[in-house]
Amino acid sequence: MSKFLIMTMDSNTLGEVSKVPLNKQKRDFVVKVVDHQYILQRWQEIEAILSRVFGDSKFNSNFAKTRPAEHTLKNLTEPYQAGLVHVIALDADENILGAFFVIPASQPEGKEDCDLGWMFTIELYPKFRQEIMSAITEKVHEVTKNAGFKRIITEMGTEAGAKFLSKKYGYLHTPTTKQSNRWTKELN
């Protein structure tokens, strides 16, 4: 059985970090919609995970490996609109397996499309990783559709994200003269 270590914050002590062995193979998990406060409480852990999982990524456009954390933190502290939530996958021990940040859960008047933030999974075996990302993405689509949005228009930060969302969920590359990295998903 392959195991690896992930750093997690011990909720009983400030700033103390404990090592929790994780199995890369399939295990029970839950997908939750959480608010900014939940993400902020676990920010040190999330920031470390983002740095690790995006460290070797191939980015699109002008994105860099620091962008996922910077963009997410900015929207936690200075949200671009009201009603933003985050979708997170946790195992039975509350270890983070993946997330999709900055998801609009309420529709501003007259707005039919929405933008999404960054998504990721931790290092897992490919089939389990895809299962986690699929569960997260389906929850994101449910949240945005229930909010009344008709479509998602977003940028893809990484080649892997673009490949996954286009192949599995039908996101279409819809570039414009002003935005070459533009992707659209019709919510029906």
C-alpha positions in Angstrom: 0.0 0.0 0.0 1.5 3.4 -1.0 1.3 6.2 1.5 2.5 9.7 1.5 2.5 12.6 4.0 0.4 15.7 3.9 0.8 18.6 6.3 -2.3 19.5 8.2 -3.0 22.1 10.9 -3.9 20.7 14.2 -7.1 22.6 15.2 -6.2 22.4 18.9 -3.0 24.3 18.6 -2.2 27.4 16.6 0.6 27.1 14.1 1.5 23.6 15.1 1.7 21.2 12.1 1.1 17.4 12.3 1.9 14.8 9.7 -1.0 12.5 8.7 -0.3 9.5 6.6 -2.7 9.3 3.6 -3.4 6.4 1.3 -3.4 7.4 -2.4 -6.0 4.7 -3.1 -9.8 5.0 -3.0 -11.3 5.7 0.4 -14.5 7.3 1.7 -15.0 11.0 1.0 -17.6 13.7 1.2 -18.0 16.8 -0.9 -19.2 19.9 0.9 -20.1 23.4 0.0 -18.3 25.7 2.4 -18.0 29.4 3.1 -15.0 31.8 3.2 -14.6 31.3 6.9 -14.0 27.6 6.5 -11.4 28.1 3.9 -9.7 30.9 5.9 -9.5 28.7 9.0 -7.6 26.1 7.0 -5.7 28.6 4.8 -2.2 27.7 5.9 -2.8 24.0 5.0 -4.6 24.9 1.7 -1.8 27.3 0.7 0.8 24.6 1.2 -1.3 22.1 -0.8 -1.8 24.6 -3.6 1.9 25.3 -3.8 2.7 21.5 -3.9 0.1 20.4 -6.4 0.6 23.3 -8.8 4.4 23.2 -8.5 5.0 21.3 -11.7 1.8 22.3 -13.6 1.9 23.5 -17.2 0.0 26.8 -17.0 -2.1 28.5 -19.8 -1.9 32.2 -20.7 0.1 34.3 -18.2 -0.7 32.2 -15.1 2.1 31.1 -12.7 2.2 28.6 -9.9 1.5 31.3 -7.3 -1.7 32.4 -9.0 -4.1 29.7 -7.5 -3.3 30.8 -3.9 -3.1 34.5 -4.7 -6.4 34.5 -6.6 -8.2 32.4 -4.0 -7.0 34.5 -1.0 -7.9 37.7 -2.7 -11.5 36.4 -3.3 -11.6 35.3 0.4 -10.7 38.7 1.7 -12.1 40.9 -1.2 -14.8 38.9 -3.0 -15.6 40.3 -6.5 -19.3 39.6 -5.8 -21.6 38.5 -3.0 -22.6 34.9 -2.5 -19.3 33.1 -3.3 -18.8 29.6 -1.9 -16.2 26.8 -2.3 -16.7 23.1 -2.9 -14.3 20.9 -1.1 -13.7 17.1 -0.9 -12.7 15.6 2.5 -11.9 12.1 3.6 -13.3 10.6 6.8 -10.5 12.2 8.8 -11.3 15.7 7.4 -8.1 15.7 5.2 -8.5 17.8 2.1 -8.6 15.7 -1.1 -9.5 18.5 -3.5 -11.5 21.6 -4.0 -13.0 24.1 -6.4 -12.8 27.7 -5.1 -14.8 30.8 -5.8 -18.1 29.5 -6.9 -21.0 31.9 -7.3 -24.0 30.6 -5.4 -26.2 33.6 -6.0 -27.0 35.3 -9.3 -26.6 39.1 -9.6 -29.6 40.6 -11.3 -29.4 40.4 -15.1 -26.3 38.2 -15.1 -26.7 34.8 -16.9 -23.1 33.6 -16.8 -20.6 33.1 -14.1 -16.8 32.7 -13.7 -15.2 30.0 -11.5 -11.9 30.0 -9.5 -9.2 27.4 -9.2 -9.7 23.6 -8.9 -7.3 20.9 -7.7 -6.9 17.5 -6.2 -4.0 16.2 -4.1 -1.7 13.5 -5.4 -3.9 10.4 -5.7 -4.0 7.4 -8.0 -5.5 8.6 -11.4 -8.9 6.8 -11.1 -9.5 8.0 -7.6 -8.3 11.5 -8.5 -10.8 11.6 -11.4 -13.6 10.4 -9.1 -12.8 13.2 -6.6 -12.6 15.8 -9.3 -15.9 14.6 -10.9 -17.8 14.7 -7.6 -16.5 18.3 -7.0 -17.3 19.4 -10.5 -20.8 18.0 -10.4 -21.4 19.8 -7.1 -20.1 23.1 -8.7 -22.5 22.7 -11.6 -25.4 22.0 -9.2 -24.6 25.1 -7.2 -24.3 27.4 -10.2 -27.3 26.0 -11.9 -29.4 26.3 -8.7 -28.3 29.9 -8.4 -29.9 30.5 -11.8 -26.9 30.8 -14.1 -27.3 29.5 -17.7 -23.6 29.1 -18.4 -20.1 29.2 -17.1 -17.6 31.4 -18.9 -14.1 31.0 -17.4 -10.4 30.8 -18.0 -8.5 27.6 -17.6 -5.4 28.0 -15.5 -3.7 24.7 -16.4 -3.6 22.4 -19.4 -4.7 19.5 -17.2 -7.8 21.4 -16.0 -8.7 22.4 -19.5 -8.3 18.8 -20.7 -10.4 17.3 -17.8 -13.3 19.8 -18.0 -13.5 19.8 -21.8 -13.3 16.0 -22.2 -15.5 15.0 -19.2 -17.9 18.0 -18.9 -18.1 19.5 -22.4 -16.4 22.9 -21.7 -15.7 24.4 -25.1 -12.8 26.6 -26.0 -14.5 29.9 -27.1 -11.7 32.4 -27.6 -12.4 36.1 -28.4 -10.0 38.7 -29.7 -9.6 40.0 -26.1 -9.5 36.7 -24.3 -7.8 33.7 -26.0 -8.1 31.4 -22.9 -11.9 31.5 -22.7 -14.0 28.4 -22.0 -17.8 28.0 -21.9 -20.0 25.4 -20.4 -23.8 25.6 -21.0 -25.7 24.6 -17.8 -28.9 22.8 -18.8 
